[in-house]
């Protein structure tokens, strides 16, 4: 029962990784193309795209939070693992459980806070560029925090079920 | 209550919990205790989207990972050998120069040891350099290009301090050269003492090696030429770098295949994303600190005790060395720099000079226990214990400390090129 559950979670995560890869590659390609287009337009045609600057800045925001969500799944966040290095297996396991639990809880609170943030922005309105409302681009916050909470939670659950470090 | 929570967060921070979540939790808790709506934390994080410089981090890191994945490192080592191989201690100097160059063009993203260490360490040992010397050299060389453009930590300092990043790039050059020169002298001494063999160098061989590495050699010309001619903004120069490296690796060298690209993009984005969210969380926490006038309090506290600039600089260095040992370079920059900058300015320390001091200190921190990224990477790469590697790095750290002292007390080293 638990093993099928674990493998189902893993399969779902792997499947989602493909979608995520595609999204990240597309976003990087769009940003790079946009930057290059801006240089060419300015230097050779003395013109430019009005929305390009805002697009690039928000694109990086998306990239960063989606990247952080991806890092949560691969355990590639910037961390200081001083204590775990000093401890034996059992202590390391306890710390890993604790820090996954902490990460999951903080992400849930951040999700909740960002949900409120986006709702507030929806009411006040305003457009970033090309008629896109602010709250649309800001949905990356609740989305990525929810994803991170799920991933930390998933790692925690799998770790506890299998008795391995999450 | 607040003190207990602070201690718990501190313990979690050293237990391997993601630092961006530790900083976020600190921000959330402090906003909560002030009775401020928690969604304001997000407003602070959203300030990331107001910064046009962050995209340069993505581009430079991507170009760096592309270069690391290809065979650029090997060509650089060959060229450096053709240049310096004849010197006593030649191979050690080759190691210094090629690592520094590679670290610089890959934005100091931590790939140098992985990409070059595997070639350099066996070569050093084969030429009869003592094993400890070789290990220490390769380990501490992993962060040597930190002061050269376009290193990501320099850009982060520029973002945090709002100092001009092109000027910071210039300010880092001479201090970087100074550190390399001092280390080079030590390498020559070691090379002579251990009677290591030297490599015969011919002019023809040099021309051939330079021809092979010509695209890599032109890279700094493209980046820096674009920025300093005023032709390109920083983020644009970074975008041009990406296209330049893509064309070279996919079309000219063909050492990277098209289907490898998605993997490299994902690797870049997880690294840079992890970095930028730390900056975002630190922005939120720092806004709390500023609201509580913490920087002002620190300033008053220090001004009441330290009257002279020299004493302040000594204390600053000691403090930053400890910080460099405990925190990774990025967290140290985004959390500590905003607190120190107003204090340093009260002591009339130039913002650019301060940046160089910061980076020179944190560069040493890369190779010091307990949190030295170089040590971890080298330990994985060479399968040696961290303790052994940190002992082997000690002489190199001592030399870097001498360089640090010169950099700190002779501001001209940093400011000469800027003026």
HADDOCK unambig.tbl for C-alpha pairs under 7 A between the chains (distance, minus, plus):
assign (segid A and resid 21 and name CA) (segid B and resid 262 and name CA) 6.83 0.50 0.50
assign (segid A and resid 21 and name CA) (segid B and resid 266 and name CA) 6.46 0.50 0.50
assign (segid A and resid 24 and name CA) (segid B and resid 266 and name CA) 6.79 0.50 0.50
assign (segid A and resid 25 and name CA) (segid B and resid 262 and name CA) 6.04 0.50 0.50
assign (segid A and resid 25 and name CA) (segid B and resid 265 and name CA) 6.18 0.50 0.50
assign (segid A and resid 32 and name CA) (segid B and resid 239 and name CA) 6.15 0.50 0.50
assign (segid A and resid 35 and name CA) (segid B and resid 236 and name CA) 6.43 0.50 0.50
assign (segid A and resid 35 and name CA) (segid B and resid 239 and name CA) 6.36 0.50 0.50
assign (segid A and resid 36 and name CA) (segid B and resid 239 and name CA) 6.64 0.50 0.50
assign (segid A and resid 57 and name CA) (segid B and resid 49 and name CA) 5.10 0.50 0.50
assign (segid A and resid 57 and name CA) (segid B and resid 50 and name CA) 6.53 0.50 0.50
assign (segid A and resid 57 and name CA) (segid B and resid 51 and name CA) 6.59 0.50 0.50
assign (segid A and resid 57 and name CA) (segid B and resid 52 and name CA) 5.77 0.50 0.50
assign (segid A and resid 58 and name CA) (segid B and resid 49 and name CA) 5.31 0.50 0.50
assign (segid A and resid 60 and name CA) (segid B and resid 55 and name CA) 5.93 0.50 0.50
assign (segid A and resid 61 and name CA) (segid B and resid 48 and name CA) 6.71 0.50 0.50
assign (segid A and resid 61 and name CA) (segid B and resid 49 and name CA) 5.66 0.50 0.50
assign (segid A and resid 63 and name CA) (segid B and resid 269 and name CA) 6.74 0.50 0.50
assign (segid A and resid 63 and name CA) (segid B and resid 273 and name CA) 6.56 0.50 0.50
assign (segid A and resid 64 and name CA) (segid B and resid 269 and name CA) 6.88 0.50 0.50
assign (segid A and resid 64 and name CA) (segid B and resid 272 and name CA) 6.72 0.50 0.50
assign (segid A and resid 64 and name CA) (segid B and resid 273 and name CA) 3.68 0.50 0.50
assign (segid A and resid 64 and name CA) (segid B and resid 274 and name CA) 6.94 0.50 0.50
assign (segid A and resid 64 and name CA) (segid B and resid 276 and name CA) 6.07 0.50 0.50
assign (segid A and resid 64 and name CA) (segid B and resid 277 and name CA) 6.51 0.50 0.50
assign (segid A and resid 65 and name CA) (segid B and resid 273 and name CA) 6.05 0.50 0.50
assign (segid A and resid 65 and name CA) (segid B and resid 277 and name CA) 6.72 0.50 0.50
assign (segid A and resid 67 and name CA) (segid B and resid 269 and name CA) 5.00 0.50 0.50
assign (segid A and resid 67 and name CA) (segid B and resid 270 and name CA) 4.33 0.50 0.50
assign (segid A and resid 67 and name CA) (segid B and resid 273 and name CA) 4.58 0.50 0.50
assign (segid A and resid 67 and name CA) (segid B and resid 274 and name CA) 6.70 0.50 0.50
assign (segid A and resid 68 and name CA) (segid B and resid 270 and name CA) 5.80 0.50 0.50
assign (segid A and resid 68 and name CA) (segid B and resid 273 and name CA) 4.97 0.50 0.50
assign (segid A and resid 68 and name CA) (segid B and resid 274 and name CA) 4.90 0.50 0.50
assign (segid A and resid 70 and name CA) (segid B and resid 270 and name CA) 6.09 0.50 0.50
assign (segid A and resid 71 and name CA) (segid B and resid 270 and name CA) 5.08 0.50 0.50
assign (segid A and resid 71 and name CA) (segid B and resid 274 and name CA) 6.83 0.50 0.50
assign (segid A and resid 77 and name CA) (segid B and resid 18 and name CA) 5.55 0.50 0.50
assign (segid A and resid 77 and name CA) (segid B and resid 274 and name CA) 5.61 0.50 0.50
assign (segid A and resid 78 and name CA) (segid B and resid 18 and name CA) 5.88 0.50 0.50
assign (segid A and resid 78 and name CA) (segid B and resid 19 and name CA) 6.18 0.50 0.50
assign (segid A and resid 78 and name CA) (segid B and resid 274 and name CA) 6.44 0.50 0.50
assign (segid A and resid 79 and name CA) (segid B and resid 16 and name CA) 5.10 0.50 0.50
assign (segid A and resid 79 and name CA) (segid B and resid 17 and name CA) 6.04 0.50 0.50
assign (segid A and resid 79 and name CA) (segid B and resid 18 and name CA) 4.92 0.50 0.50
assign (segid A and resid 79 and name CA) (segid B and resid 19 and name CA) 5.44 0.50 0.50
assign (segid A and resid 80 and name CA) (segid B and resid 13 and name CA) 6.42 0.50 0.50
assign (segid A and resid 80 and name CA) (segid B and resid 14 and name CA) 4.97 0.50 0.50
assign (segid A and resid 80 and name CA) (segid B and resid 15 and name CA) 6.61 0.50 0.50
assign (segid A and resid 80 and name CA) (segid B and resid 16 and name CA) 5.12 0.50 0.50
assign (segid A and resid 80 and name CA) (segid B and resid 371 and name CA) 6.93 0.50 0.50
assign (segid A and resid 81 and name CA) (segid B and resid 14 and name CA) 5.49 0.50 0.50
assign (segid A and resid 81 and name CA) (segid B and resid 15 and name CA) 5.22 0.50 0.50
assign (segid A and resid 81 and name CA) (segid B and resid 16 and name CA) 4.24 0.50 0.50
assign (segid A and resid 82 and name CA) (segid B and resid 14 and name CA) 5.26 0.50 0.50
assign (segid A and resid 82 and name CA) (segid B and resid 15 and name CA) 6.22 0.50 0.50
assign (segid A and resid 82 and name CA) (segid B and resid 370 and name CA) 6.74 0.50 0.50
assign (segid A and resid 82 and name CA) (segid B and resid 371 and name CA) 6.91 0.50 0.50
assign (segid A and resid 83 and name CA) (segid B and resid 14 and name CA) 5.90 0.50 0.50
assign (segid A and resid 83 and name CA) (segid B and resid 15 and name CA) 5.13 0.50 0.50
assign (segid A and resid 84 and name CA) (segid B and resid 15 and name CA) 6.01 0.50 0.50
assign (segid A and resid 95 and name CA) (segid B and resid 15 and name CA) 6.34 0.50 0.50
assign (segid A and resid 99 and name CA) (segid B and resid 12 and name CA) 6.55 0.50 0.50
assign (segid A and resid 99 and name CA) (segid B and resid 16 and name CA) 6.81 0.50 0.50
assign (segid A and resid 99 and name CA) (segid B and resid 17 and name CA) 4.92 0.50 0.50
assign (segid A and resid 103 and name CA) (segid B and resid 17 and name CA) 6.81 0.50 0.50
assign (segid A and resid 103 and name CA) (segid B and resid 21 and name CA) 6.37 0.50 0.50
assign (segid A and resid 106 and name CA) (segid B and resid 21 and name CA) 6.61 0.50 0.50
assign (segid A and resid 106 and name CA) (segid B and resid 25 and name CA) 6.28 0.50 0.50
assign (segid A and resid 113 and name CA) (segid B and resid 38 and name CA) 5.63 0.50 0.50
assign (segid A and resid 113 and name CA) (segid B and resid 39 and name CA) 4.58 0.50 0.50
assign (segid A and resid 114 and name CA) (segid B and resid 39 and name CA) 5.84 0.50 0.50
assign (segid A and resid 114 and name CA) (segid B and resid 42 and name CA) 6.07 0.50 0.50
assign (segid A and resid 116 and name CA) (segid B and resid 39 and name CA) 6.08 0.50 0.50
assign (segid A and resid 117 and name CA) (segid B and resid 39 and name CA) 5.04 0.50 0.50
assign (segid A and resid 117 and name CA) (segid B and resid 42 and name CA) 6.74 0.50 0.50
